[in-house]
Amino acid sequence: MRRALVLISVFGAALLGTGLPLAQAVPPSLGISEVSRESIRFDFHRGPFLVYAEMLGPGNRIALTVIRDGASATYATKPHFEGRTVRARFGRLGSLDLTFTPTPGKVKRCDTIVDAQGVFTGRLEFTGEHHYIHFDIDRVRGEHTSAGSCSSSRPVLASPRRASPRPWAALRGEEGEATLTARAPVPRGGDALTVTMERGIEGGFRGVIAAFRFEHGEGMEVIRGAVNGIGRNRFKWDLDAGTASLRPPAPFTGTATLSRAADGTRRWSGSLRVPILGSSPLLLTGPRWNVGLRAGSPFD
């Protein structure tokens, strides 16, 4: 689950060019009540959905993520802290007002850092777009961390040196790494797709596909879409020709093809779609998309 959440924020930043994770995409104001050295996290199940909340301070936004069958929706907004109480509003979709109580024997301290497991009590109410999910809870187990510094007298052991991997990204065509990206604007946001394939140190390809709709409004940033691993047989490319074909696994459906006409113009076509929680599946092909194909990974 954590890997999926990290990929959501990383690809969101890379595709929209913010250079920052979702929680930092829009800096909060520097009012005292809005800057906190606290971090919180908790999760629970509601029917077939996994709900995960996390806030990494100081001053970052709290992100509420809903996941089902590979599709996810993340809602990020600015929290307000008073002691161990955190409050936030997710536009018209819901609100959070929870107070943390640590469980005896579940508190770890290291200098000014206190990491505790315990219970959040109060109220968390949320209804997804078009009522795809609804919950109203008054108690959930989670973690609370107060940030600070931690010193240690233990010696730092040098990590064993490893041989540098072969520079696969410098290769071309079938032998190297490749990344396909596509973007399309929408009101108050944008749609984004990225597919990247890299070669491991010990050989063999591994890849990731991520596609999301990004929207801003009501004091929130909302990211809805899906991310999944993809095998080499499902993403084929020719960098010299500037062509590619894509047939990803579920929860994605359909296929996509990047081709070139005789006059050199690109054509991005097919039936590729990504599920959107609270809305219809998003078509990922067509003339509204600006598509690029290049060697290397999105982070080169």
Residue pairs with C-beta under 8 A, 6 or more apart in sequence:
1 43
1 50
1 52
1 67
4 67
4 72
4 227
5 52
5 54
5 65
5 72
5 74
7 208
7 210
7 227
8 22
8 65
8 72
8 74
8 210
8 212
8 223
8 227
9 21
9 22
9 23
9 74
10 21
11 192
11 194
11 208
11 210
11 212
11 227
11 298
12 18
12 21
12 22
12 25
12 192
12 212
12 214
12 223
13 19
13 20
13 21
13 22
13 25
14 194
14 298
14 299
15 181
15 183
15 192
15 193
15 194
15 210
15 212
16 25
16 190
16 192
16 214
18 25
22 61
22 63
22 74
22 76
22 221
22 223
23 54
23 55
23 56
23 60
23 61
23 62
23 63
23 76
24 60
24 61
25 61
25 76
25 221
26 61
26 216
26 221
27 59
28 34
28 35
28 59
28 60
28 61
28 78
30 59
33 80
33 81
33 82
34 59
34 78
34 79
34 80
35 57
35 58
35 59
36 57
36 58
36 59
36 79
36 81
37 57
37 58
37 146
37 147
37 148
38 55
38 57
38 81
38 86
38 144
38 145
38 146
38 147
39 54
39 55
39 56
39 57
39 144
39 145
39 146
39 147
40 53
40 54
40 55
40 62
40 86
40 100
40 120
40 142
40 143
40 144
40 145
41 52
41 53
41 54
41 55
41 142
41 143
42 52
42 53
42 120
42 140
42 141
42 142
42 143
43 50
43 51
43 52
43 53
43 142
44 50
44 51
44 137
44 140
45 51
46 133
46 135
47 133
48 68
48 69
49 66
49 67
49 68
49 133
50 66
50 67
50 68
51 64
51 65
51 66
51 67
51 133
51 135
52 64
52 65
52 66
52 67
53 62
53 63
53 64
53 65
53 96
53 124
53 142
54 62
54 63
54 65
55 61
55 62
55 63
55 79
55 86
57 147
58 147
61 76
61 77
61 78
61 79
61 221
62 76
62 77
62 78
62 79
62 86
62 88
62 96
63 74
63 75
63 76
64 74
64 75
64 76
64 90
64 96
64 126
65 72
65 73
65 74
65 75
66 72
66 73
66 74
66 128
66 133
66 277
68 277
69 250
69 251
69 275
70 226
70 227
70 228
70 250
70 251
70 275
71 224
71 225
71 226
71 251
71 274
71 275
71 276
71 277
72 223
72 224
72 225
72 226
72 227
72 277
73 128
73 222
73 223
73 224
73 276
73 277
73 278
74 222
74 223
74 224
75 90
75 93
75 220
75 221
75 222
76 220
76 221
76 222
76 223
77 88
77 89
77 90
77 91
77 219
77 220
77 221
78 88
78 219
79 86
79 87
79 88
79 96
80 86
80 87
80 88
81 87
83 99
84 99
84 100
84 101
84 144
85 97
85 98
85 99
85 100
85 122
86 96
86 97
86 98
86 99
86 100
87 95
87 96
87 97
87 98
88 95
88 96
89 95
89 96
89 219
90 96
90 126
90 218
90 220
91 217
91 218
91 219
91 220
92 218
93 126
93 127
93 128
93 129
94 124
94 125
94 126
94 127
95 123
95 124
95 125
95 126
96 122
96 123
96 124
97 122
97 123
97 124
98 120
98 121
98 122
98 123
98 124
98 140
99 120
99 121
99 122
100 116
100 118
100 119
100 120
100 142
100 144
101 118
101 119
101 120
101 121
102 116
102 117
102 118
102 144
103 116
103 117
103 118
103 119
106 116
106 117
106 118
107 114
107 115
107 116
107 117
108 114
108 115
108 116
109 115
110 150
110 152
111 148
111 149
111 150
111 151
112 146
112 148
112 149
112 150
113 145
113 146
113 147
113 148
113 149
113 150
114 145
114 146
114 148
115 143
115 144
115 145
116 143
116 144
116 145
117 141
117 142
117 143
118 141
118 142
118 143
118 144
119 139
119 140
119 141
119 142
120 139
120 140
120 141
120 142
121 138
121 139
122 138
123 136
123 137
123 138
124 135
124 136
124 137
124 138
124 140
125 135
125 136
125 137
126 133
126 134
126 135
126 136
127 133
127 134
128 134
128 277
128 278
129 277
129 278
129 279
130 278
130 279
132 277
132 278
133 277
133 278
165 200
165 201
166 201
168 175
168 176
168 177
168 198
168 199
169 176
169 177
169 198
169 295
169 296
169 297
169 300
170 176
170 295
171 177
171 295
172 239
172 240
172 295
173 238
173 239
173 240
174 238
176 199
176 239
176 295
176 296
177 196
177 197
177 198
177 199
177 295
177 296
177 297
178 196
178 197
178 235
178 237
178 239
178 244
178 293
178 294
178 295
178 296
179 194
179 195
179 196
179 197
179 293
179 294
179 295
179 296
179 297
179 298
180 193
180 194
180 195
180 196
180 235
180 237
180 244
180 246
180 258
180 291
180 292
180 293
181 192
181 193
181 194
181 195
181 291
181 292
181 298
182 192
182 193
182 194
182 268
182 284
182 289
182 290
182 291
182 292
183 190
183 191
183 192
183 193
183 289
183 290
184 190
184 191
184 192
184 288
184 289
184 290
185 191
186 213
186 215
188 215
188 216
188 217
189 213
189 214
189 215
189 216
189 222
190 213
190 214
191 211
191 212
191 213
191 214
191 282
191 284
191 289
192 211
192 212
192 213
192 214
193 209
193 210
193 211
193 274
193 284
193 289
194 208
194 209
194 210
194 211
194 298
195 207
195 208
195 209
195 210
195 230
195 235
195 246
195 248
196 207
196 208
196 297
196 298
197 205
197 206
197 207
197 230
197 232
197 235
197 237
198 205
198 206
198 207
198 297
199 205
199 206
200 206
204 232
205 231
205 232
206 229
207 229
207 230
207 231
207 232
207 234
207 235
208 227
208 228
208 229
208 230
209 227
209 228
209 229
209 230
209 235
209 246
209 248
209 252
210 225
210 226
210 227
210 228
211 225
211 226
211 227
211 252
211 274
211 282
211 284
212 223
212 224
212 225
212 226
212 227
212 274
213 223
213 224
213 225
213 276
213 282
214 221
214 222
214 223
215 221
215 222
215 224
216 222
224 276
224 277
224 278
224 279
225 274
225 275
225 276
225 282
226 251
226 252
226 274
226 275
228 248
228 249
228 250
228 251
228 252
229 249
230 248
230 249
231 249
234 246
234 247
234 248
234 249
235 244
235 245
235 246
235 247
235 248
236 244
236 245
236 246
237 243
237 244
237 245
237 293
238 244
239 293
239 294
239 295
241 260
242 258
242 260
242 266
242 293
243 257
243 258
243 259
243 260
243 293
244 257
244 258
244 293
245 255
245 256
245 257
245 258
246 255
246 256
246 257
246 270
246 272
247 255
248 272
251 274
251 275
252 272
252 273
252 274
252 275
253 271
253 272
253 273
253 281
254 270
254 271
254 272
254 273
255 270
255 271
255 272
256 268
256 269
256 270
256 271
256 272
256 284
256 285
257 267
257 268
257 269
257 270
258 266
258 267
258 268
258 291
258 293
259 266
259 267
259 269
260 266
260 267
261 267
266 291
268 285
268 286
268 287
268 289
268 291
269 285
269 286
270 285
271 283
271 285
272 283
272 284
272 285
273 281
273 282
273 283
273 284
274 281
274 282
274 284
275 281
275 282
276 282
